[in-house]
């Protein structure tokens, strides 16, 4: 899959999670940071999208420990929550 198609696919998946709260959190995170991501970061985000929204949101909010596979700089950015824009 070419890079542009991959980005479009990830954006769609990030913004169509099933709940408005997850859409804002995960989609907003993607919109804010994806332009600076390399292939490894895109791989990380693809893996994150495979997880249950309730878990991802709990990791971002700090109410559950972050699994080693998702810990690091990207999760630290997600935990800042400075990308969530509510209409």
Buried (B, 14 or more C-beta within 10 A) or exposed (E): EEEEEEBEEBBEBBBEBEEEBBBBBBBBBBBBBBEEBEEEBBEBBEEBBEBEBEBBBBBBEEEEEBEEEBEEEBBEBBBEEEBBEEE
